[in-house]
Amino acid sequence: MGDLGRFDYFDGNGYGKYLLFLLKTNIKTCIYLWKHRSELEFVHFSDLESVLLGGLFCKILNIKYIYNIHDNFFQRYAFNKMLAAFLCRLESIFIRMSHKTLVPESFRRDAYPTSVHSRIEVLRNLPDFDVTTDRLPFTDSQVVLFYGGWISLIATWTYI
C-alpha cells in the first residue's frame, strides 16, 4: 500500500498547488499501474481528477477500468460555458475509453452527450425504496442529522 498524498482544497494556496498535486498523484498512479500491470484485471477511478493519466495508461496497457463519476466535474463548479463544455467533452472521452462508467443518478448520465449514454450505468447510492423515518428502526428524536457526502475537507488518496 502507498500513500498518494494529501491536499487541502480550501487552504487558499490556489490552483497551481492543486494542479501539481494532481500531476503527482496521477504519475504515481501510472507507476503503480506499470509495476502491477500483469496482476490487474480492472482498475476503479473515482471522478475526473483520478482518471486523467491513469485512464490513458490503462488503455495503453490494455487494462479495463471502471470510471465512477460521483459528481460531473463540469456541473460541480460554476465554470463559464466554454470551460464547462470542454470538461464535459473531456469526461466523455474517458467514458468512451472505460469498460463501464457509473453515476449515482440518471440526471448525471443525461448531462452527457447521448453518444456515451450506453457506456454509463446508473448505480444509485440511495436505496430505491422509502427511507422516511416511518420505515427506519428508530424514532424522529433519535435522528438528529443525516449527512451524505465527504466528512473531511481534505482529500487523501491511497492506492492498494
C-alpha positions in Angstrom: 0.0 0.0 0.0 1.3 3.5 -0.7 0.1 7.0 0.2 -0.5 9.2 -2.8 -0.6 12.4 -0.8 -2.9 14.8 0.8 -4.2 18.2 -0.4 -6.4 20.6 1.4 -8.8 22.0 -1.2 -9.7 25.0 0.9 -6.3 26.2 2.1 -6.2 29.2 -0.2 -3.0 28.3 -1.9 -4.6 28.4 -5.4 -4.9 26.3 -8.4 -1.1 25.9 -9.1 -0.5 23.9 -6.0 -3.7 21.8 -6.7 -2.6 21.1 -10.2 0.8 20.0 -9.0 -0.8 17.6 -6.5 -3.0 16.2 -9.3 0.0 15.7 -11.5 2.0 14.0 -8.7 -0.9 11.6 -7.8 -1.6 10.7 -11.5 2.1 10.0 -12.1 2.2 7.8 -9.0 -0.9 6.0 -10.2 0.8 5.3 -13.6 3.9 4.0 -11.9 1.7 1.7 -9.8 -0.2 0.5 -12.9 3.1 -0.2 -14.7 4.5 -2.2 -11.9 1.4 -4.3 -11.4 0.1 -4.5 -15.0 0.3 -8.3 -15.2 -1.8 -8.6 -12.0 -4.6 -6.1 -12.8 -7.9 -7.0 -14.4 -9.8 -3.9 -13.5 -9.0 -0.5 -12.1 -11.5 1.7 -10.4 -11.2 5.5 -10.8 -13.4 8.0 -9.0 -14.0 11.3 -10.7 -12.1 13.2 -13.3 -9.1 14.1 -11.1 -8.0 10.5 -10.7 -8.7 9.2 -14.2 -6.7 11.8 -16.2 -3.4 9.9 -16.7 -4.4 6.6 -15.2 -7.3 6.1 -17.7 -5.0 6.8 -20.6 -2.3 4.5 -19.2 -4.9 1.7 -18.6 -5.9 2.0 -22.3 -2.2 1.7 -23.4 -1.6 -1.2 -21.1 -4.9 -2.9 -22.1 -6.2 -2.9 -18.6 -10.0 -2.4 -18.2 -11.2 0.4 -15.9 -14.4 1.5 -14.3 -14.9 5.2 -14.2 -17.1 6.2 -11.2 -18.4 9.7 -11.6 -19.8 10.9 -8.2 -20.2 14.4 -9.4 -20.0 15.5 -13.0 -16.9 17.8 -12.9 -18.4 20.4 -15.3 -21.5 20.6 -13.1 -19.8 20.7 -9.8 -18.4 24.2 -10.1 -19.6 27.4 -11.6 -17.5 27.3 -14.8 -18.2 29.5 -17.7 -20.0 27.8 -20.6 -16.9 27.3 -22.7 -14.9 25.6 -19.9 -17.9 23.6 -18.9 -18.3 22.3 -22.4 -14.6 21.4 -22.6 -14.8 19.5 -19.3 -17.9 17.7 -20.5 -16.1 16.6 -23.7 -13.0 15.6 -21.7 -15.1 13.4 -19.3 -16.9 11.9 -22.3 -13.5 10.8 -23.7 -12.8 8.8 -20.5 -16.4 7.5 -20.5 -15.8 6.1 -24.1 -12.5 4.5 -23.1 -13.9 2.9 -19.9 -15.2 -0.6 -19.6 -18.2 0.9 -17.8 -18.9 4.3 -16.2 -21.0 4.6 -13.1 -23.1 7.6 -12.0 -25.4 7.8 -9.0 -28.4 9.4 -10.7 -29.9 9.4 -14.2 -29.7 13.2 -14.5 -25.9 12.9 -14.2 -25.9 10.5 -17.2 -28.3 12.7 -19.1 -25.9 15.7 -18.8 -23.5 13.9 -21.2 -23.9 13.6 -24.9 -26.3 10.8 -25.9 -23.4 9.1 -27.8 -21.9 8.0 -24.5 -25.1 7.1 -22.6 -24.8 3.4 -23.5 -21.4 3.3 -21.6 -22.9 4.8 -18.5 -24.7 2.7 -15.8 -26.8 4.4 -13.1 -25.9 2.8 -9.8 -27.9 4.7 -7.2 -26.2 5.4 -3.9 -29.5 5.6 -2.2 -31.9 2.7 -1.8 -34.7 2.6 -4.3 -37.4 2.5 -1.6 -39.0 4.7 1.0 -36.3 5.8 3.5 -38.5 8.1 5.7 -38.4 7.7 9.4 -41.6 5.7 9.3 -39.6 2.9 7.8 -36.5 3.2 9.8 -36.0 1.3 13.1 -35.8 4.4 15.3 -37.8 7.4 16.2 -37.6 11.0 14.9 -36.0 12.1 18.2 -33.1 9.7 17.5 -32.4 11.1 14.0 -30.8 14.5 14.6 -28.6 14.8 11.5 -28.1 12.8 8.3 -25.1 13.7 6.2 -24.3 12.2 2.9 -21.0 13.2 1.4 -17.5 13.9 2.3 -16.8 14.2 6.0 -13.4 15.7 5.6 -12.4 18.8 3.6 -9.0 17.2 3.0 -8.7 14.7 0.2 -6.4 11.8 0.9 -5.7 9.4 -2.0 -4.2 6.0 -1.2 -3.7 3.0 -3.5 -3.5 -0.6 -2.5 
